[in-house]
Amino acid sequence: MSNIPELFGSLVFDDSVMHNRLPKDIYKALKKTISQGTHLELDVANVVATAMKDWALEKGATHFTHWFQPMTGITAEKHDSFISPQGDGKIIMEFSGKELVRGEPDASSFPSGGLRATFEARGYTAWDPTSPAFIKDGTLCIPTAFCSYTGEALDKKTPLLRSMQAIDKQALRILRLFGNTEAKRVSTTVGPEQEYFLISKDMYLKRPDLVYTGRTLFGARPPKGQELDDHYFGALKPAVSAFMRELDEELWKLGILSKTKHNEVAPAQHELAPIFSTTNIAADHNQLTMELMKKVADRHGLTCLLHEKPFAGINGSGKHNNWSISTDTGTNLLEPGDTPFDNAQFLLFLVAIIKAVDDYQDLLRISVASAGNDHRLGANEAPPAVVSIFLGEELNDILTAIDEGTAYVGHAHIQMEIGATVLPHFPKDTTDRNRTSPFAFTGNKFEFRMLGSTVSIAEPNIVLNTAVAEVLSQFADELTGSPDFIGDVAKIVKRTIGAHKRIIFNGNGYDDSWIADAEARGLSNLKNTPEALGAFITAKNVALFTKNGVYTEKELTSRHEIFLENYSKTINIEALTMIDLVSKEVVPSVIAYENELATLLLHKSKVGGYDNSLEDSLLAKVSKLSSSLARKLDELEAETVAVRGIEDSAELAAAYRERVFSAMNELRAVVDELELTVASKYWSLPTYGEILYSVI
């Protein structure tokens, strides 16, 4: 392996490269734009573009692209070479400030939710200087926002940047009221843990459902799954270790702070965790991480599966969004300190988050809603669809004391005594962890654990940033000009705890009784995506986003339409794939096995003197299942055709969930039973056991 400090960021046009290559005045102007959000003049952009081009050429790049994140959920890029023709038939390599700052991609073929008609093609990409350019596959990639000809955001980056601006503004208002004049900027930071599966590429290509949908639409449980918990944190298999080693190197070249790697709970499941970055950069890096996982896996003869539930009956994959707030002076605003009970600033920010999560629990649920994630939420591997907050014993006791007006007796710091004198003593944490909580405080940050593995982290962080900004705005309005500032802070803290303590739950989120308890508390339980999405455009939520300048009402309406369409299209693709697979793979396998049994029975009856009970029983079972298979296949085909006549997007999504998805589950149940019955030599699709244990 190369020298890691030299390797790290070697393909990134980062601050050190800019400092070395740009004139001092240009560097200062660009840094001011990055740190303070000031406008970048074209003459400055021209100098930056030339330096960026020269650096990229030295690194072997021949093209540049505006790298953006449309509403498809993945990234997009259109490549242009640096070449510029000269009059003598020669060329020179050029890259202007105008090309750096603005691009013009075709906006008509990206999801717009009605913002743009198909014939209205013009759109714009605009350079985001807060996220450094990088080189990927011989191309200089420039992170950009993406908007329509009429100015509406068509991407995930633009509203994320707006939400970061909103929380920066309101958090600074609070800090100024506490007398902090040093901080000039407040940023949210994120460290997204990414779960994924690695399987043999050969096995992947033999499963059309994996190829077309990212998940297996059929598959009986293997004899051994995750029951023994022997895969979790287990020794890495050689092929997996080699993949992870190359992945780390590729990520480090791009300045991505890949830190932790390990086996996850399910067979063939793994996890990567980075160090925290500013939310905008973390979102860019996570998109790159998912892309590189697939590319590197392919080079190793493997396939990386990022679907939330590629295999039924074993754990799916999530993405834990570790979220915090910090100042540019290095202060973490969610750090409780040694005496959190007396830390008024910490308590005010804490209750602001509690109120924000309670007030906008529906939006947090929507921010992680997808057809894939519907398989996870509520299973014994992920939080339920009910949003709640885990604070731990110490903070819970503090808030209870404030709410009830009683004295708080602090938690003593205890040394861990494990029993063997050779083992070191170390301080025990004042609270345990709760892996069943959707939104858990974990020391100086919150871990939002409802995200599915494929989701862009932009969506949930837009909601978190905006909701917290709104509550901080309310607090700042109330505290501005207060004659008794600390006293009024105490009143707000106490009042907020009393009004929003229903959202705090420190128990077992997997327990069935919690769902009933949550309902009694008045918490929402949006069980699936079609049910959840209706809340996206309620008057309250529209007011939140428009007031804070994160979305316009048109942008919200368009996103609501895009989310509904995406859900319906996903289920439709899965249904069509299932119909195709059953017709072309399962039915021939069943018929071949039935034919063998019938032929054997006919032969035995001619010879005579044999016991036919086993063959009779098997043939009867397969015959019954094959009849059910034909019936369920017809039902799925009929439902898939019937729902196409529904024009309303919300009704269509609900119909796909209630009718098509239900028919798919019924057909799957029959196919999975047939897999356990039909002789393996006739079953053409690789089984779960073969797939999950295909990597050595």
N, C-alpha and C positions, 0 to 999 in steps of 0.2 A: 504494500500500500504506500502511496505517496505520503510525503510529509503533510500531515493533516492541517496545521496552521497555514501552510502555503496553498494547499488544495482548497481550503474553505473560501468560498466567495470568488474563486478564480474566474468564473464566468459571469460575474455581476459587475455592472457599472455602478459601484457603490461609492460611499463617501470618500474613501481613501483614494480611489481612482480619480474621482472628480477633483479632489484637492490637488493631486499631482498633475493633472492634465489641463485644468482650466485656469485662465488668468484670475488673479485674486479678486478683482471686482466682479467678474462673472460668477465665480464660485460663491461669493457673498450674496449676490443677487439670487442665485438659485437656492442657496440655503435659506434665505429669507422666505422665499416662496414655499419651500418645504415645511419650515417650522412655523410660519405665521399665516400661511395661506394667501399671500399677496399675489397679485397678477404678475405673470412673467412676460416681459416685453420680447418682441420678435427678434431684436438684435441680440439679446441674450440667448434666445433659443437657437439662433444660427450658429453661435460659437459653440454651444453645448452639442448641437447636432454634428458639427465637424469633428469635435473631440470624440464623440461617441462612435462615429463612423470609423475614424482612424483606429480606435481601440478595438472595435469589432473586426476590422479587416486583419489586424495583427493576430486575432484569435481564430482566424480562418473563416469568418462569416462572409457570405456573399450576398445575402438578402436581409431585408428588414421587414417586420410586420407589426401592426398594431394588434396587440394581444388583448382580447376583451372577453367579457363573461355575459353573453346574452341569456335570455330566459329559457334556454334549453337545458340548463344545469351543468353544462360543460363549457369549455373555453372555445374561442373561435379565432382564426387568424388567416389573413390573406397576405401572401408573400410577394414583395417587390424587390428586384435586385438593385444594387447601388449603381449599376452602369448607366452612363449618360453618353449618347453618341456625340461625336465631334465631326466637323465638316470634312475631314480627311479620311473618313472611314474608320477612325479609331474611336476608342471610348475612354472616358475617365470615370472614376468612382466618386459619386456625389451623394450628399444627403443634406437637405436644407432644414432650417428651423421650421418652415411651414410644414414639411413632411413629418417632422418630429411631433409637432404640436397637434396636427389635425389630419385625419384620414377620412375617406368617403367610401365606406362599404355599402353594399346593397342591403337595405333594411327590409325589403319586402319578403324575404324568405326566412326571416326569423320570427318567432312568436311575438305578437304585439297586442293580442287581446282586443283587436278592433281599433287600436290607435292609428294604424296605417292600413290603407287598402292595398291589395296586391299590386295594383298598377302604380302605387306611390312608392318608388323604390329608394329614394335618397335617404341616407342616414349619415351620422358623423361619429367618428371616434376621436376622443380628446385625451391627450397625454395626462397621465396622473403622475406628477413628479415626486409624490410622496412614496411611490413604490418603485424601486430601482429597476432599470432595464437589465436584461440578461440575455445570454446566448444559449439557444437550444437548437440542436440539430443543424448547426451552421447558419442559423438565422438570428439576427438581433431582434429580440422581442421587447416591445415597448408597452408596458401596462397602460391600458386606456379605459376611459368610460365610453359608453355607447348610447347615443340618443337619436331620436327621430329628427326629421327635417323641421318639425314644429317645436322641438325642444324637450319633449317628454323622454324620461329615462326608459331605455329598452333593455337595461342590464341590471346586474346585482351590485356592481361597484358603486354606481352613482348614489343610490339611496343609502348605501352603507357609509359613504363619505359624508353625506348629509346628516346621518344620525350621529356620527362621531363629532361633527361640528355642533350639533344640538347639545349633546351631553357635555362637551367642552365648555360651551357658553354658560350653561346652568350650574355646572360644578364650580366653575371659577367664581360665579356670583356667591355661592355658599362660602367658598374659601375666603373671599374678600371680607365677608361679614365676620368671619372668625379672625380677621386681622392678617391674613396671609397675603402679602403683596409681592412675594418673590416668584411664586408660580406664574408662568405665562401661558401654560397650556395643560390641559387635562386630557388624557387619552385612556381609552379602554384597551386592555391587552387580553390576548387569548392564546391558549395552548391547546389545540384540538388533538385528542388521542384518536387514532385511526385504526379501526379493526378491519380485517380482510381475511379471505380464504385463499390458499394456494393449492391448486390441483394440477395433475398432469395435463399438458396441452392435448395429448392424444385422447384422453378421456373426455375433455371438453368438446373436442370436435365431433365426438360420437354422440353428443347430446344436443340436438337442435334446439331444445328448450333453453339450455344454458346460452347457446349462441344468440338466439333471438330475444330472449327476455331477461337473461342474467340470473335466472333461478330455475330449479328443477320443478316442473309442473307435476311430475309423478315421482314416486320413489318410496319403497317400503323401508322401514327402519332396519339398519344393519344389526347383526347379532350383538355387536359391541359399538356403543356410541361414546358418550361422555360420562357414563355412569361411575367410572372409577376415579374420575378427576385426575387422571394420570397425565393428561396432555398439558394442563395448566402449569406454566412456568417450567415445563419439562425441558430436557436437553434438546437442543435444536438438531434436526436431521441435517446431514451434510448438504443436501440440495437446497434446503431452506436457508441454512447458514450462508451458503455461497450467494444466494439471491440477496439476502439482507446486507451482506458485506458490500456488494456492488451497488445496491440501492442507497446505502449510506453515502458512498463516495459520490454518486450522481447528485444526491440531495445537497451534500456539503459544497460541491462545486457551485451550486446555485444559491449558496448562502442560507439554505434551509437548515434550521437548528435541530436536526434529527438527533435525539438523545437516547431514547429507551426502545428496546425491541424484545419481544418475548412471545412464547406460545400462549394462546388464549385457551378458553375452556373447551371448545369443541375440537374434535379431530380436524387437522388441516387449517385451523384458524389461528391467526396471529395478530399482533398489535404493534404499532409504531407510535411513539409519543415525542413531540418536539418541545423545546424550551419556548416560553412565552415570547410573542412578538406583538407589536401594535396590531390592532384588529384588522385593519385594511391589508397589511402585509401578510398577516396570518392567513387571511382568506385566500390571497393570491398563492401563498405557499402551499396551502392544502390542496388547491386545484392542481398545482404542479405535482404534488406528492402522489395524488391518485393517478395522474397520467403516467408518471414515471414508474409506479408500481406495475402497471400493465406492460409497459415497454420492457422493463428489466426482466419481468417474469417470462416474457416471450423469448428473450435471449437465452434463458435457462431451460427452455423446453417446458415451461410452466404457464399456467393461466391464473391471473389474479382476479378473484371474484369480489366485487364491491357491493353487490346487492345485499339489502338488509336481511333477507331470509333465503339464501340459495338452497338450503336443505331443510325440509320439514322435520320436526321432532328433535332437532338439536339447536343449540344457541345460534341466533343470528348475529349480525354485526351492527354495532352502533358507532357513534362518534361523540366522545365526551368533550364538551365545550367548557374549558376552564377559563372563567371570565373574571377580570378584576379592573380596578380603576387606579391610575397612578398619575402623579404630576410630572412635569418635565424636570423637576428638581429631585426626583427619585423617591418621593413619598407615596407609599401604597395606602390609599384612602380606606382600604378594607383591612388594614392591620390593626387588630384590637389593642395592641400594647400590653404592658404588664398589668394594667388596671382598667380593663374595658368598661367597668361599671362607672368610672369617673371620666371616661373619654367621650366628651360630649360630641365632638366632631365625628368620631367613628360611629357613635350611636345614631346620629342624625342620618348619615349615609346608609347605615344598616337598615333603619326603619323606612327610608325612602325606597330601598330595593324591595323590602317586604310589601310595602303598599303598592309599588309598581307591579310586582308579580301577581298580587291579589286582584288589583283593578283590571289587569290585562292578561289574566290567565288564559282566556280564549285565544288571544293573539299568539302567546307562546306555544300553545298547542298547534295552532295553524302553521306556525313557522317551521314545524318539523313534520307536517302532514304530507304523506305520499302513499301511493298504492303499496310500495315496498315496505314502508315503516309500519303500515297497518298490521303486518304480520308479527311485528315485534312487540309493540306497546301493549302492556298488560300481560305478556307471557312472563314466565319465571326466569327471565334473563334481562329484562328491561323494566323501566318504571311503568306504572299504569298510565292510562291516558288522562288521569286526573293530575293536575298540576298542584304540587305542594312544596313546602320548603322545610328542609332539615337544618337545624341550627346547632345541635349538640347540647350536651348537658349544661355547660357553663353559660353559654349565651342564652339558652332557654331559661335558666334560673335567674339570670340578670333581668331579662325582659319581664319575667313573671313578677319579680320583686318590684320593678318600676310600675307595672300595671296594677299590682295590688297595694302599692304603697308600703311594702314591708322592707325590713332590713335585709341586705344581701350579705350573706356569709360566704366569702370567697372560697374558691376551690384550691386546696393545698397542692403544691407540686410534689408528686410522689416519685420516688426512685423505683424503677422496675427491678424486682428481685426474681430471677428465673429459677434459682435453686441450686445452680452449679457455681461454685465460687470462682471457677476459671473464667466464667462469662462476665463481660463488662456490665456495670450498672449504668443505666441511662434514664433520663427523666421520662415519665409516662405522660402522654398527651392528656389534656384535661377533658377530652371528649373522644368518643369512638367515631368510626365512619359508618355511614348508612348507604349501602350500595343499592337499596331499593328506592331511594328518593330521587324524584325528577330534578330537584334543584337543591343541592346540598352545600352548606358552608364548610369549607375544608381548610380553615386556618387563616388565610388572608385572601381568599377568592371563593367564588361560587362555581360549582361544577354542574352545568346543565347537561343532564344525561339522557334526554329524550331524543336527541338527534339520531337519525338513521345514517348509515355509513356512506351513502352516496350523496347526501344533501350538501349543498354549498353552505358553509358556515355563515355566509353573509346574511341569510334570511333570519335565523334566530338572533343574531347580534344586532340587526337593524331594529328588531322589536325590543330587545333588552335596552339598548342605548336610548331609544326614543321614549320608552315607558319611564325609565329612570330619570331622563332629562325632564319629562313632564312633571314628575313629582318634585324634583329638586326646584323646578321653576315655581311651583306652588309654595314650597317652603320658603324660598328666597323672597317671594312677594310678601309673605306674611311677616318675615323677620326684618325686612328692610325698614330702617328707621325705628326699630324697637328700642324703647327706653330701658328695658331689662332683657338684654339679648340672651344671656345664659338661662335666665328663668323661662323665657319664652321657648327656647330650644327644648328645655325639659318638658314643658307643656305639650309641645308638638310630639316629642318622643313618646310620652305617656299616652296621649290621645291616639296616636297612630297604632301603637301596640294593641290598645283596646279594640280599635275598629277593625284590625286586620289579623288578629291572632288566629283566626280560623284557618289561615293558609299554612300555619306552622304545624308540622306533623313529624314527630321523631320516631314513630313506630315502624312496623313492617309493612311496606307498601305492597307486598305480594299477598298479604292476608286478605281473604275475601271480605272480612268484616270492615276493612278500611273503605271499601267502595260505598257501603251503606253509611259509614260514619261521614265520609266526604259529602254524600248527598244530604245528610242531616245538617252539615255545616253550610250548605248552600254553594258548594264548589261545583264547577261544571265538569261534566264527564263526556267529552266529545269523542266517541268511541272509534270513529273511522273518518276518513278524509272527506267524503261528501257531506257528512253530518257537521264536520268542523268548519268547512269553508264558508258556510253562510254567514258566520260571525265576522268575516273579514271586512265586510262593507257595512257594518252597522254604523249608525250615526255617531256613537261614542268613539269607535275606532277610526272612522274617517276624520273626526275632529282632532284626535291625537296626532295623526300623521300630518294633516294639513297645517295645524297650528305650529308644529315644530319644524315645518319646512322639509319634511322627509319624503313625502309623496304628495302629489296633487290628487284631487278626487278622480280625475281621468286615469291617472297611473294606477290607482288602487282598483278601479273598476276593471281595467285591462288585466291586471295581475289576477284578479279573481277569476276572470274568464280563462286565462292561460292555465291556472291551476286546475280548474274543472276539466278543461280540454285534455290536459296532460293525463289526468286520472282516467278519463274515459278511453283515451287512446291506448294507455298502458294495458288496461283490462282487455280491450278489444284485441290487441296484439297477442296477449297471453291466450285468449280464447281461440283465436285462429290457429295459433301454434299447437294448442292442445288437440284441436280437431284434426289437424294435419298429422300429428304424431300418432294419434290413436288409429286413424284410418290407414296410415302407411307402415306403421311399425307394430303396434299392439295387436290389431286385428289379425294380420298375417301370422304373428307368433302364436296367437290363441288357436287359430284354425289349424296350423301345422301340428300343434300338440294334440288337439282334439282328433285330428286325422290319425295320428300315431296310436292313440288309445283305442279308437274305433277299429283300426286295422288289427291291433293286437287282440281285441275281444273277438273279432270275426274269426281270426285264426284259431283262437282257443276253442271257440264253439264248434268249429269244424273238426278239430282233433278230438275234443272231448276229454273228460276226466280231470279238468283243471279247476281250481278255485278262482273264480273271476271277481271276487268281492272287492279287492283293491282297485282293479281297473274300472269296475262298475261305479264305485264310489267317486273315484277321481273324475271320470267322464261326466257323471251327473253333476258334480260340483262345477267343473269347467263349463259345462253346457248352461247351467243356471247363471253363472257369472257372465258368460258371453251374451246371453239374452239381455241381462241387465246392462251390459256394456253397450249393446246396440241401442237400447232404449234411452240410456243417459246421453249417448252421443247425439242421438236425434234431438233430444231436449235442448242440449247446449247449442246445436246448430240453429234450432228454431228461435231460441232466445237471442242469440247473437244477431240474427236477421231482424227480429221484431223490434229491438230497441233502436235500430237505426232510424226509425221514423220519428223519434222524439227530437224536437227542435230546441227546446229550452235546455241550456247547458247544465243547470243544476238538476233538473229532472233526469236528464240523460245520465249524469254521473251517479245519481241515486239508483237508477235502473240497472246500470252496470254492476253496482255493488249488490243490490238486492236480488237481481234476477240472473245476470250472467255469471257473476262470481259464485253465487250459490250453486248454479248448475255445474260450474267447473269443479267445485268441491265434491259434489255428488259423483261426478264422473271419475274424479281422482280416486275416491274411496274404492271404486270397483277395480280400477287399474292396479292400485297398490295390492289389493287382495289377489289379483291374478298373477302379479309378479311373484308372490309367495307360493303360488300353486303350479304355474307353468314350469316345465323343466328348463333349466338354465341354458341348455344348448339351443333352445328356441327363442329365448328372450334376447332381443337384439340390442336393447339399451343397456349401457353400463349401470350397475346397481350402486346404491349409496356406499356399500362396503368397498366396491372396486374403486369408486371415485375418491372417497375420503382417505383411503390408505394407499393411494397411487404414488405418493411422493416419498422417496426414501433418502 
